[in-house]
């Protein structure tokens, strides 16, 4: 009696159409698929040949074509059946329903099939609500079900409404024909992964290009909905290497670097080794403030100047701070600086932003102030919330001079024996190379904040690994590298000064699983409850420390004449990668 009871409970938990979906259409055929194909090909061409012969004989004998014998009727039926089969296996579903009825298939399921059935169930979306409406807080995260063959009587499984392949096909066609917007798939289907798969297939059909090399499975598309990436069709794999330990301010850090450039992680790791052997590096945070600069216009330059004086008057700052700070728990207005171009006024607001990078935070505060100023200056015309005087994602002297985000200086004294044994060069050569390359050479090139060897390499790699905005690598890589001989010329003092490192440990890509893991490795994941903003500041100093290590190692390789040799060893591949899908 126990076995039938288990069968009935299992049947109640698993919808019948889903069980049939686990079978292949070819399972309905009495012969293997390749033999069935051969039979139908033979039948098709045989009856065609036979009917053509009979047609020719009737024409010669003046026999009406509509007069057919029993053998000719059989040939015509065989022709139609084989033609339908060869045209696309249209009859397979009907045949299968006759040979393997749903009820009989359910009755003959053994325990192994039921277990396989459980695995199939777990692949389906079990969320009772669309992913677009799923709560994002930690208190409401839905854990993925674990595979199990045991029936849990005290828990009711959420309803499962899987889309069949026919329904998916119809949606793909609708997207290709432009009837269903691609961007609306997530809200329409309530399944972010299925939406990405359908969008991907529609894209391949529309463009005629294969995306077979772009991974689709194994990524949490729910996590990026509405905040990281729109209309996803897959994700790009970037290897993550570890440089370190980096001994910085008495702490050791294993620095994650996501990059496809060979030799970069190895070089940075060598710099970390040299710093560690010399007692570590020391960092200092100079400033911490994100900026946003709207542009406003007046009827006359005089009115623009009046607003400038009003904003820069210390007596008005407290009122403006209250208006600005009301938009956020962590955003705090620090300063306001203005620049005039004729009738146009550029207002650069700077504020602290806690552990967030802070672009949205400062923008909300600025909008509050603009609304407030409209009451005092009704003739003010706000042209744009950003007037490029900020300046975001562009090389700009204002960031190099005033700073943006976190301004950090990091230094270390590298001992003479470490320079010789680890870096394979000498102090005098490094000091001379830095003067002629990083300082004089960059000046000759008219560099803006680019007085370094390759700070951007390290900044970009850490940014991608930890979920920062890669485009902000532009101003975040502003860096001047200084080297000089100390302790009677025996040891090397090296420093990097970076005035605009823009990082955060909450928001954006930092909440994705991979990037969150890298932040956790550094001990700066999420927001700091004890000291708000300390995690983001710590991350900025780690970036500067890693840049220090990278500068030290690359400059040593150039001074020792090892640059080309190292890249030929680590950045070259003998693998044939020419076979790329079209």
N, C-alpha and C positions, 0 to 999 in steps of 0.2 A: 504493500500500500504506500510505502514511502516514495518509491520511484515515481508513480503518477503524480503525487503531490508536488514533488520537486519540478516535474515537467510543467504543471499548470502554473506554478508561481513564476517559473522562468518565462513562460509564454506571456504572462501578464506584464512582466517588466520589459519585454522586448517587442516593439511593434512589428507586425507581420511583414509589411513591405520592406523593412530594413533587412530581414532575414533573406528575402529573395535577392536583395541587392548584392549579397556576398557570392552569388553564383554567376558564372560566365554564361553568355548566350550560347556558346559552343557546347556547353554541357548537355544541351537538349538533343544534340545530334547522335544518331546511333553509331556512327563511325568517327574516328579521329578527324580533326578538321582538315588535315592535308589530303586524306583519302576522299572526304566528302567533296572537296574542291575539284579533285581529279575526276570524280564521277560526273559532276555537273558540267565541267568543261567538255568532257567526252560526249555526254548526252546532247549538249547544246549544238555542237558542230555536226554531230551525226544526224540529228533530226533536220537541221538546216539543209544539209546535203541531200537527204532523202526527199524533203519537200520540194526542193528545186528540181530534182529529177522527175518527180511526179507532175510538177507544174509544166515542165517541158513536154512530157508525153501527152498531157491533156491538150496542149496547144497544137501539137502535131496531129492528134486524132480528132480535133475539133470537139473535144468534150468540155462541157461547161465547168468552169473552175469551182463553182459553188457545190457541185456534186462531189461529195467526199466519201471515201470508204471508211470502215472501222479503223483500219491501220492508220489512215491519214488523220482521223480524229485523235487517236492516241499520240501521233507524232506532234500534232498541234498543241495538245495539252502539255506534252513533255517540253516542247519549245518554250511555251509561256512560263512554265514552272522554273526551268533552268535559267531563262532570261531574268526573271525576278530575283532569283538567288544571286546570279552574277552581278546584278545591278546594285546590290548593297545589302544582302542578307536581310531583306525586309520581312521575311516570313519567320525568322528565328524565334522572335518573342512569342508569336502565336503557337508555333510548334512546341515550344518549351512549356507553355501553359497547359498543353494537352498531355505531354509526356510526364512532367513533374508538377502535379497540382500543388498548390501552396499547402493545403492541409496535410497531404501525404508527406511532403518534405519536412514539415514540422514534426510529424510523428516519428520519422526515422533519424532525427538528430541524436547523435551520441554525445557523451560528455565532452570529448575533445572539440566537437563542433560547437557546442554551447560555450566552451571557454574561448574559442576563436571569436564567437559571436560577442562575448563580453569585450574583447579587445576592440572590435569594430565599434561597439557602442561608445567606448571611451574616446574614440577619435572624433566623435561628433560634438557639436557645440551644445553644452548642457545648460547654458545660461538662460534663465526664464525671461530676460529682457534684452533688447538690442544693446550691442556694445556701446553705441553712442550715448546711451542713457545710463550705462553702468557707473555706479559711484566709484570715485577715485581714492577716497580716503582709506587709510590702513584698516580702519574698523570694518570696512565693507568689502574687502578684497575676497574674491571667491577662489578658493583653493581648487586646483585641478584634481579630479578624482584619481585615486590610485587603483591599478588593476587588481581585481579580486574576484574569486569565484564563489565567495560566501554571500549568502543573502542576509542583509542587515534589516531586521524587522522594525527597528526603532527609528529608521531614517527613511524618508520618502524621497526617491530620486526626482530631480527636476524634470519637467517635460522635455522630450527630445523631438524636434520637428526637423529632421534632416531634409535637405533639398536633394531630389534625385538628379541623376546625370542629365536626364531630358530637360528638367527645369533649368539646370545650369547652362545647357546648350542654348535654350531659348533666351536666357538673359544675355549670354555672350553675343548672340545675333542682334539682340536689341541694342546693345552698346555699340556694336560695329555699325549698325544702321543709323545711329544717332538718336534713337527713340528714348533710350535711358542714359542720362548723364553719367559719365564714369565716376565723377566725384560723389554721386549719391548712392553708390553701391553699399557702403557701410550702413547707412541708415535704412536702406531698403531691405537688406538681407539680415541685419542684426548679427552678422558674423564677420569680423574684420579679416580673418584669414581667408575665408571663402571669397570675400570681396576682392582681396588682393589677387587670388588665383584667377578669378573671372576677368578682372581688369588686365591681368598679364596675358591671358589667352586672347582677349579682344585686341590688345596692342600688337601681338604677334600676327594676327590675321590682317590687321589694318596696314601694318608696315611691311609685312612679308619677311621680317627679320626674326631670327631665333633668339630666345633668351635662355637657352638651355644651360649656359654657364653661370647664370645669375641665380643664387639659391633663393628658394621660396619658403620651404619648411624650416622649422627650428627657430622661429622668431616670434616674439610676442607683439602682434600688430595692435592689440588693444592698448598697449602702453604708449604708443605714439599717436593715437587718435586725438585730434584736436589740439596737439601741442608740439609735435616734433616734425612730422612729415605728412603731406597730403598725397592721396592717390598712390600709395605704395604698390610696387609690383615685385618686390624682393628686397634683398639687402646685400651690401658689399662686404666681403670678408677682408679685413686688414689684420695682419699678424701683430701681436703685441709682445714686445720684448721687455726685459727688465734690466735696468742699469742700477748698479749699487753694490753694497750699501753706500748711500750718500750720507756722510756724517755732517750734519748741519745743526748748529746751535746746540750741540751736545746730544742730538737725537739721530738715530739711524733710519733712513728711508730707502725702501726699494721702489725705484721710480719706474712706472709703466710707460712705455713709449710705443704708440701705434704707428708703424711706418712700413713702407715697401722699399726704402732705400737701404741697401746693404752697407755695412760698415758703420752706420750711424749709432746703433745701440752699442756696438763693440767699442767705438771710439769714446762715447760718453761714459761707458763703464770704466774704461782706462782712466779717464779724468777723475771719476769717483774714487778709484783706487789710489791715485796720487794724492788727492785731498785727504782721504782717510789716513794714509800713511804719514801725513804731515800734521795730523791733529785736528782736522776738520775745518769747516768753513763757518763764517759768522754772517748773519744777515741783519739788516735793519729796515723796518718799514717806515718810509718817510711821509707818505700821504695815503689816504684811502677815501676816494670820492668819485662816484660816477657822474657824468655830465650829460646835459641835454641843452641845446641852444636853439630856441625858436627864432624866427625872423618875423618882425612886424614892420608895418609901413604907415607913415603919416602923410598929411598933405604938405607939410614943410619940414625941412631939416631942423628948424627951431623946436618944433613939437617933439621930434625924435630925441633931441638933446634934453628936453625937459623930462622925458621918461627915464633917460639914462641917469640924470641927477637924482631922480626920485628913487630909482632902484638901488643906487649905490650909496644912498644916505643911510648911515648907521641907525638913525632914529626910526626908519621904516622897516629895518630888517626883522625886528621881532614880529611885527604884524604879518609880514610876508612868510616868515618861518611857520607861524601858526597855521596859515592857510595851506602852505606846502605840506607840512607834516600831518595834516588831517587825513591825507590819502593813504597812509600806511603806518603800520606799527613800528617798522624798522627804518623807513626813509626819514632822514633828518637833514634839512637844508644847512649847508656849510657856508656857501658864498655865492655871490652874483657878480659877474663881470660883463661889461657891455662893450660893443664896438659899433661905430656908426659908419655907414656908407651912404652919404647923401641923406635922403629921407628915410632910409631903411636902418633899423636898429636890430642888432644881433645880441641876444641875451643868453649868456652862458651860465646855467645853474649847475651847481655841484652839490652832491649830497651823499651821505653814507647810506649803505643799502644792506647792512647785515651780512648774511652768508650768501645772498643772491648776487649774481653779477649785476643786476639792477637796472637794466635798460627800461623795462616796463614800469618799474617802481618810480624812477625819476620822471618818466614821461607822464604818469598820472599826477604827480605832484606839480609838474610844470603846467599841466592843463588846468589844475585848480587855480594857480596863480594867474594864468591868462584870463580866466573867467572873472577873477577878482579885479584885475586891472582894467577890464572893459568898463567897469562902473566908474572908475576914476578917470579913465581916458577913453571916452566913448568914440572918439575919432580914430582910435587905433585899429588897424586892419591886420589881423593875424594871417600872414601869408602861408606859414607852415610851422608845424610843431618842431621840425628839425630844419635848421638853416645851414648845416654843414660847418658851423662854428663849434660843434661839439668836441671833437670831430670823430665820427664812428666809421670804422672799416676803411679808412683812407689815411695815407701818410700826411701828417699835418704838423707844422711847427708848434701849434698851440698845445698839442699833446706832449711834444718833446720838451717844451719849456714849462708848461703849467702842470702837466701830468694828467692822467685819466685812469680810473680804476685804482689799482695799487701801485705805488711808487716804491721800488725796492732797490737797495744796494747790497751786494753780497761780495765778501772778500775772503781770501785765504793766503797764508804764507806757505809756499811749497819749499821744502828743504832741498838743499843742493844735491844730496845723495839720491833723493827721490826723482829729481829732474833728470839725473844721469841714468839711474837704473830702470825707472818705470817709464819715463817719457823719452828716453834715448836722445837727449839733447843737452844743452847747457843754458844757464840763465842769461848770459850776454846775448846769445843768438835769439832767444825768445823776446827780450826787450827790444832789440833792434828790429826784428820782424814786425812786432806789434806797432812800433812807431811808423814804419814805412808802409805797412799794409793797412792796418785797421784805422790809423789816424790820418796819415798823409795821403795814402791811396784813396781812402773814402772821401777826403776833402777834395781831391783832384776830380773825383767823379761827381761832386756836388751832392753827396749823400745827405739824406734827411733822417737822422736817427739811426743810420746804418754803419756806425763806427765799430763794427765787430766782424768776426770771421763767419759765423753761421748760426747766430742766435735763433733765427726763424726755424731752423731744422728741429731744434729741441722743443721750442714752443709749440710748433704744429703737432709734433708727435705726442706730446703730453696732452694737448688740447683734445685731440681726437680720442685718445684713450680715456679721458676723464669726462667726456661729454660737454666740453666747452664749445663756444661758437668758433669754428675754424676760421671764419672770415676776420675775426678780431685778432688773428695772428699778425695782421698788418701793423697796427699800432702797438700791440703787445710785444713785438719783436724789436721795437726801438731800444737800442742798447749801445753803450760805449764801453769797450773793454780796455782796461788800463793795466800795464805791467811795468814794474820797476824793480831794480835790484836793491835788496835790503841786507842788513847785517853784514856790512863791509863787502857788499857785492856777492855774497855767497848764496843767499836765498832769494826766492822770487816772490814778490807781492803782486797778486793778481786780483782784480776786482771787476765786477760788471754792475753798471748802473742802468736800471730799467724803469723809466718813469711812468709807464702806462700798461701794466699787466692787468688785463681784464678777465677775471675768473670768478666763479661761484661754485658752491657745493650743493645748491638746491635749485630746482627749476630746470627747464629746458631738457637737454639730453642727459643731465646728471642722474635722472631717476630711472634710466634704462638699465637693465640687468647687468650688462657687460661693463658699462661705464661706472655704474654704482659699485661694482666689485673692485674696479681700479681705485676709486676714491676710498673704499674701505681698506684696501691694501696700504694706502698712505695714512690712514687714520683720520680722514677728514670728511667722511661720508655724512651728508645731510647737514642740518643746522645744529649749531652748538647751543645747548640749553643753558650751560653755565655762563658762557660769554658770547652772546650773539655777535657773529662776524668773525670770530677767531678761526673757524675752519677755513673760510675763504682767504683770510690773511695768511694762514699757514700754507695753503696751497700756492699762493703767490710767491712766498719765500722759497718753496720747493722748486718752483719753476726757475727762479733766479739761480738757485744752487745748482740745478741741473745744467743750466746754460753756462755757468762758471766752469763746470766739469767739461762740457763739450768744447768750449773755447780753449781751455787748457790743452786738451788732447789734440784737437785739430791743428792748433798753432805749433805744437811740438812736432806733429807729423810733417808739417810743411818745412819747419826749420831743419828737421833731420832728413829731408828729402824722401820721406816714406809715403807721401800722399797717393801717388799713382800706384805704387806697389800694393798698398793696402786695398785700394778700390778694385784693382784687378783680382785680388784674392777674394774679397767679400762681396763685391757688387757686380760680379760677372757670373753668367750661367751658361753651361754647355748643353742644357736641355733644349730640345726642339719645341718651341712654343708657337710655331708658325701655323699650326692647324687650328684656326679659329673659326667657329661656326658663323655663317653669314646670316 
